[in-house]
Amino acid sequence: MKTMIQGGWVVGFGDGTHRIWENGQLVLEDDRVVFVGYGYPGRADRVVDARGKLVCPGFINTHAHVGVEINVHMVDRLRAGPRARGLGVSAEYALGEQGRSLSRQQMRASAAFGLAQLLRTGSTTVIDAGGSGTIWWLGNPPEDEEMLVDVAGEMGARLYVALAFRDYKTVTHPDGRFDYLHMPGYGRDLLDQAIAFVEKYGSRHEDRVRAFISPHAVDNNSPSLLSAAREAATELRVPIEVHCAQSVREVETIFRRHGTTPVGLLHEIGFLGPDVILGHAIFLSGHPVIADYGIDDLAILRETGTSVAHSPLPFLRGGDILHSLPRYIDAGVNVSVGTDMWPVDIIEEMRTAWYLGKVASGEPDRPSAEEVFEAATIGGARALGRTDIGRLAPGAKADVVVIDLTRFHYGPITEPIRALLTSGRGEDVERVFIDGREVVQAGCVRGVDMPALQRQADEVMEALIAAAVERDWAGRSRAEFLPRGHFTSPGRGALAGEDDQDERNKPESDPRHR
């Protein structure tokens, strides 16, 4: 079946870069692009009117945590004092019997909720960064990640999945002191599970779902386990992603243990390469809050061809920014874009990267809108070693996003890419095609009851909060763990923990007062 999308700003690809065809035509046949430009000589079975719309390659989200995410409520409280620090568990819990946080039904609802948001906001390829099944504090078994594979198949998403692993458990002591507990056998067992998962789920759902290797982070994996992960990824011929240099504490911890930076350590053990993506990589050498360790992290990344997944918004909420996006680009490092945690809106993430890049670099014209757009498309494809996604050219996968630029908040359009980064948001996405199939229509994921998912997500969040409070290192109550804002009124949900309002304050129209 041939589908022609015509009349909009079509972002085609040629000579190594994107090119805009105003009032252009894009023709899809089955799962491939067959034509980009003007004057298509053939006929189409279906014609989509895209006048006033941006027709662009699907965005490649190289770092997302798919599902309901409790950390989104904690990220801006991580530095608010020892008893207000974010998510953390006690040593007693970490070393004890770990029960489930979510039922299998709740895990499935969480996966569907997260994936639906990713699709409806334009992420056509997503790397699930770490795999919810083995985030150890959740206490959920690896089989739960298989649900995400099934949900991705049902929704038509292009997804990379993995089981995360580590051999350091992180705990917080009663005095607020953060600590690492090394457990080699535990980590090796998790790596074996991750390898078995790749062997089972290496390619599913017409190759839209692939597996990869994911040691969680540099500071909670020993060099020996990281080396074993590197070996496994090479043998299995799959990508590998690891959280790296995502906090000052991580950088200082690695230097204290090994006398080098996180990037330096990965280089020393032969971990880095074109198949490696570093999640975040914020605190690299040259960052103003990092000491000079005499190591050029960016040069190492350039020389090894290692990519970075840049997720600026969550770090901005915590007061941190990458220094700077133009510096990484100019150093020859391939940068891609990830959303990390909710709201997983990659258009908003691109805008944040654009603005913060200017702030950090001190250059009003760098990065350019085009550089950020390329990071979210070509950069992501390069990070995954693929030339069939992140671009619209004959032979490429038919992964397409149609964005409505006629909405009032855009105003007059002179340059569509700049307009998207200035005024765009995920809800402007009108249609999404993956492998030529329309998975989002009129802003809704086809076949998905969005209001029902929202209700289920609320239930999942309550279960996550209850589990986190039960395992909390500081023994905080729910109200202390997630304090309400200063504007919260007394009564239901207030900090005092009152579950019911004073009956005297009930309106007379309440049937209980009649």
N, C-alpha and C positions, 0 to 999 in steps of 0.2 A: 504494500500500500504506500502510495506517495502522498505526503502532506506538504503543502506550500504555505509558508508563513511570509506574508508580504505587506509592504506599505510602511514599515517602521524603520528605525535605525538598526540595521543589521550589523553586528560586530563579527566580521569575517576574519580569517587568518591567512597570512601569506608572507613570505620572505622573513619568517622568524618573528613576526609581530602581528598585533591586531590591526584591522583596518575597518573603518565604518562606512557602510553603504547606506546612504540616506534614501529612504523609500525603496529599499532593496528587497531582494527575494532570497529566501532560504528554503531549500527543498530537502525533505527527509524521505528516505525509502527504507522501510523496515527499521533496522537499528542503526542506520548510517546516514551521514550527510552526503548528498550527491551533487548539490549545487549551491553556490553563494554568489550573489551579484545582481546583475540586471538581465532582463530578456531571456528567461528560461525558455528553451525551445519546445519543451514537452508539455504534457498534460499532468494534472494532479488529481488524485481522487478526492482530496479535501483541501479547501483553501481557508486559511485563517487570516482575518483582517487584523493587521497589527499597526494601523495608523496611529501615530502618537505614542507608540510603545518602543521600548528598547528590547531588541532581540539579541541575546548574548549567550555565550557558552555557559553551561552550568558551573556554578562556583564549587571549587574543591576545598573542602573544609578539612584541614590536615590535623586538627586537634579538637575533638569534642568529646564530652562525657555524656553519652546518650542516656537520658532518663531523668527522673526527678532528682534534683541535686540539692542536698542540704547545705553544702558549702556556700551556695549563693547567699544564704542568710547570715553567713559568718565572716565573709571575706573582709569586710570593712571594720570588723571588731577584733582582728587578730592582734592589734597593738594597743588595745585599750586597757592594759593592766593585767597582772598575773591571774586574777580570778575571772577576768572577762575574756580571756583568750579563747580562740575558737575550738573547733572539733579536736578532741583528743581523748585517749582512753587511759585507764590506770594499768599498772603492771599486772595487777591481779587479774584483770579481764584479759589482757593480751596473752598471758601465760595459762589461762584457764580454758574451760570448755566454752566454745563460742557458738551460741545458738543463732538461729536465723533472725534477721531483722524484718524481712518481708516474706510473705507467702509467695508461692509460685504465681498465683493469680496477680498479686500486687507487682511482682517483678515484670510480668508481661505487660501490665497496664503502664508501668513506668517506662518500659522500652518503647511502647507505642506512642506514648505522650511525647517523649523526647524526639523520636524519629519524625513524627508528624510535624512538629515545630521546625525541625531542620529542613524538611522538604518544602513546607509552605513558605519559607523565607529564602529559598533559592539554593540551598546546598544540595547538589545532585550527587556528589561523591563525598563520603564522610569517613574519617578515621575515628573509630571509637577508641579513645586514648586510654587504654588500660583495662577495659573490660570490667563491667560491674560485678561479674560473677566471682572474682577473686580479690576484690578490694577487701582485705582481710577483716577490717573492723565490722563490716556488714554481716559477716558470718554466713554468707550464702554460698552454696556449692557451685562448682564450675558449670554444672548443667544449666544454670540460669542464663548463662551467656548464649546457650543454644536457642533460647527463646528469642533473643534479638535477631539471630539468623532467620528464624521463621517469620518474625514480624517484618523484617526487611524484604523477605521474599514476597509477602502478602502485599506490601505497600509499593513494591517496585523500586526500592532504593538501591543505590550503588554504595556498598559499605565494606569497610575493612574492619575485621573483628579480631580480638585477641584475648587471651587470659593473662592478666598482669601477674607478676611474681616479684619477690624480694626475699632476701635472707636476713634483713634487719627489721625487727618490729619496733615501731616508734611508740613511746609511752611518755606520759607526763606524770611526774611525781606529785605528791600532795602539796609540796612547797612551790609548785609551778615550774619546776626544772624539767626541761625536755631531755629525753635520753633515747639511745638506740640499744636494742638488745639483739646481739648477733646469734642467729639460729641457722647454721649451715644446712642441716638436714631438712629443715622446713623449707628453705629456699629451693633446694635441689628437687624436692617432691613437686613443688609448684611449677618449676621449669619443665619437669617431665610431663605434667598435665598440659602445660602450654604447647609442648611439642606434639603431643597426641591430638590436641585440639586442631592444630594446623594440618596435621596429616588427615584428619577427618573432614575438616571444613575448608580446605585449601581453595576450593572453588565450588560455589553453589549458586543456584538460581540463575542459570545461563551465564555464569561467570560474573554476575553483578556483585556477589558477595564473595570476598576473599579473606583469607586469614593472614596474620602477620605475627611477629614476635615482639613482646612488649615488657622488658624489665621496667619496673615502675619508675624508679628514679636513681640517679647516680649515688645519692647519699644513703639509700636503703638497699643497695646491692653491693656486695663485695666485688673486688676485681675478678676473683675466680668465677663468680656466678655471671658477671658481665661477659667474661671471655667465653664461657660456655654458651651464653645466649648468642654471642656473635657467631660462634661455630655453628649453632643450630640454624640460624637465619641463612648462613651461607649454604649449608647442606640442603635446606628446604627451598632455597631460592625465593625467599619472601622478604619484604621490607622489615625494618626494625625501627621502633620509636621508643625514646626514653625521655622522661622529664629531666631537664638538665639546667643547672644554674638558675633555678627559679626562686631562690632566696639567698640573702646574705649568709644566713646560717649554714646553708648547704655549702657555699663556697668556702667558708671558714672551716667547716667540718672536714671537707676533703683535703684542704691544705694541711690541717692538723694531722690527719691520718697519713697522707701520702706525699706532702710537700709539693703539691702542684694544684692547678685549678681543675674543676670538673672536666672541662674540655681537654686539658692537658693529660689527665688520667686516662680518659677514653682513647686519646691518641697513643699514649704509651703502651696500652694493652692491645692495640690494633683493632679497636672497636669501630672506628669511624670509616665512612665511605659513602659513595653515591646512593646506597640503599638505606642510609640512616637519616632519620628525622629527629632533631632535638626539640622537644616540647619546651617552648618559651625562650630559653637561652637569653634571659634578660640581663643577668649579672655577669657579663663577660669582661675580660680585661679592657680597660679604658672607660668603664662605667664609673661615674664620679664617687660612688659610695664603696667601691671595691679597692682594696689595697693593690699596689703594684707588685705582682709576684714575678715579674720578668718573663711572662709568657704571653705571646701574641695569639689569643684565642681565635680571632677572625682569620688570621693567616692560616692557622691550622685547618679551619673549616673550609677555606677556599682551596687549599692544597689537596684536601681529601675529598672534596666534592660533597660534603655533608650539608644537609638542608636544615633550615630553622622553621618551626611553626610558630608564627607570631600571633599571640592572643592578647591584645593590649587592654581590652576593657576590664577584665577581672583585676588586673594588676593596677590599673588606674584607680579603681575603687579602694585599693589598699594603699594608694599614694605612691606607687612605683611606676616608672616608665622605662622603656628601652632607650638606650643612648647609642646611636640613634639609628632609625631605619635607613636614612641615606648613607650613614657610615657603613652599615652592613652591606648595602647594595654596592656602594663604591668599592668595598673591599673584595667584591666578587663572590659574596655568599648568596646562595639561592635562598630567598625568603618566601615562604608561603603564609597563608592566613588560616587561623583556627578560631573557633568561638569559645572553646573551653567549656564554660558552664552557662546555664540559663541566663539570658533568653535565647542563646544560640542563633542570633540574627546576624548573618555574615555581612549584610549591607551596613548595619550599624558598626560592626567590627572594622570594616574597611574605613568608614568615616573616622573612627577613633584613631586608627593607625595613621591616617592622613594628617589629622590635626596634631596629634602628639609628635609625629615625626618632625613637623615644622617647629614645634616648641623645643624639642630636644636638640635639633640641629641648629636652631637659630636662623634658618633659611626659609623665608616665606614661600619660596617656589619649590622646595624639596622636603619630602618626596612629592612628585607630581601625582595628580589623580591617576594618570595612566600607569605609573609605576605601581601604585597600590592595586589597581584593577588587575594588572598583569600578575602580581603576587597571588591574588585570589583565584587565578585561572591557570596561566602557564606555569607559574611558580609551583603550584600544587601538583600539576601533572609531572613536572620535572622531579619533584621530591619523590614521587611514586614510580619514576622511571617509565612514564607512559607518554606516548605521542598521540594517543587516540582520544584523549579527553582534554578539557580546558581550552578548547579551540573549536571553531566552526570552519571546517574545510572539507572538501570532498574526501571521503574515506574515514573521517573521524566519527566517533560515536555520536549518535543523535541525542545528546544531552543538552537541552536548551531551556533557558529561562526567559520568559516574556514579562517585562516590567512596565506597568502603566505609568507613563510620565505625564499623562493628561490631568492627573489629580491636582486639586487646587494648590496644595502646598508646594508644588514645584514652580509654579509661575511660568513665565516664558522660558523656552529652552533654546539655548544657542549651542552648547556643547553637552551632549547627553551623558557622557561619563562623569564630567564635573557636576552636572545636575544630580546624578545618582548619588555621588558621594556627599554632596552638600545637603540634599533634601530627602534622599530616599530612605526607605525603611522596608523591612521584610514584608509587611502587609500590602505593599504595592505590587508584589509579585502576583501576577494574574494566572499564568500558566507555567507548568514545569513538565518538560518531556525528558524521560530517561530511556535510553535504548529505543527512542521513537515512540514510546508509550506515554500518553498524557496522564501523569500521576497527580497533578494539581490542576484544577479547573476552577475558574472564578475565585481563586484564593483559598480553596478548600481541598484537602487531600481526598481523592476519590475513594469512596467506599468506607470512609472513616466517620464515625459519629463524634465530631469534635466536642460538643457540649458534654457528652458522656465521658469522654477522656478527661476533660477538665475536672469533673466530679471525682473520677477515680484517682486523679493526680493529687487532689486534696487529701484523700484517704491515705495515699502512699506517703505523703509528706508527714502526716500525723504519726504514722508508724515509724518513720525514720527518726523523727524527733524523740519519740518515746524510747527507741532503742539507744539513741545517743545519750539521753539523760540517764538511762539505766547504767550505762558504761562510762559515764563522765568521770574524768580524773579528779575533778574538784567537788564531786558530790552535789552539784548545783541542782536546784529545782528547775522545772520547765520555765518558770518565769525568769529565773536568773540566767538560765542557759540562752534563752532567746528573749531578752528584755524588749518590751514594747517601746515605741518612740515617746518622746516627751509630750506629744500631743494627745496621747491616749487618755481618754476620760475614765473616771472611776467606774467600776461596775464589772460586767462580764469581761474576762480576759485581762483585767488590770494587774499591775505588778503585785498588788496585795493578795492575788490569788483567789479573789472572790469569783465564784461560779455563777452567782445569781445576783441580779440587781435587787436593791431594797424594794420590797413589795409596795411601799408607799409611793414609789416613783413610777409605778405602772400606770399607763394611760387608762382613763375610764372606759375607753372603747374596747379594752382587753376583755374578752368574754369571761375570764376568770374573776372579774370584778363586778359582774352583773348580778 
